[in-house]
């Protein structure tokens, strides 16, 4: 009996102790949960401050300082991307609000917005963004392609000594004599594809411009495997607007986002980029081996030979030493810059020819008068086609979406930049890390800078070299300006005149059905499947 009582007492004490321990555990758990809630709230507040209130604070200060000279367009967290998505979905025009605010009195100079957690200053006054273009070393370009392996080593994205090295090297391929020497190649490729323009106009134009670039770089080497590159870049550019997972990862991790829980779309793109770079490396290595084995003198007849001459003669201890990956990315840069931009520029010109039949007849008469039935276009022919070139310039300046009767940004926009250091442009103070976007497309559609901006009139370019008021060359930046202007602008002019004169000579251009405008990452907007080609009687 005594033993039983002792055992019962031990069990009772054990149970009581267990209950007390349970109460302590529950209390500790309750305290832990409360701490987690408090930490979560603090984290949300810090996140909100860093992602929302901090950029908003700077933007409000800018708005208060500049008054009517600035327009506040703040969008929490993702910034300009929200406007792009919302207005594209609702109106088919992501820049509708911006146009309404920026091209009319009081003609604001600035747009105060944000991109993620940084202020974004859109500059609408040529006298302000002129300084950005002239002092480009203070305003590096932001890699909007968001993939380090594609074009980050190319001339467009490079800065400092490396950019000077690449620009000097490429300039050897863009001399006047060099471009004239490339005219037979342009004519040959244009003749090869031009009859297919009736089947698929955009694809045909891309085939022409893409093959001109690839054969200018690799001569007669087959590079047909590159045809998907523009569409891949299009996907890359639009992923941050259409893929929420990629957008969030990019906000947090930047370029490292590709290696962190990649989606299937990211994996497919990454694998394709690796594949084409491997194929390009093989082509380049074959050419290097050819020169090493044959002891041939490199003639520098194509872009690749210019780079190989430098690559094989360079000092291995040079801090700016060029590697094969740089040559590959330089080619991809040129391919992207010279394929879609020129192709979609031609597509827009064809659209305006179709929508202005009386002007098309005038251009057709000039082409007939200059060519006299010839199909091979020479430098003399190009120099005489003043009306066609004026029409091209007006098409690059002006863009109208007939379906909504609203303006569209003309041609390729300048690239987004960021401030490398604190800088002051006249009375505009910009902090290190802030984004800057020269909104040059609004100046081209504002009567502050050009008379009758809403009227499509190519003849304005025939009566004066620069139709902009006060001869402001920075109001029209189709090919950018300053030392970092488009190195291939004269080649693009030759290509467009050759392509368009061949089309105009063979076909009458008309519009068909409902005009559908697609948002293109590199070019901005282009008419898709809206152009009809009617063969002219011979």
Helices and strands as residue ranges (DSSP letters): H 2-48, I 49-53, H 54-66, G 67-69, E 70-72, H 80-91, H 96-102, E 110-115, E 118-123, H 126-134, G 136-138, H 148-151, H 160-171, H 176-181, H 183-193, G 194-198, H 201-218, G 224-226, H 229-242, H 244-253, G 254-259, H 264-294, H 303-313, H 324-355, H 357-371, H 379-384, H 386-397, E 400-401, E 406-407, E 417-418, E 423-425, E 428-430, E 435-438, H 440-443, H 460-463, G 469-471, G 473-475, G 482-484, H 489-506, E 507-511, E 516-520, E 524-528, E 531-535
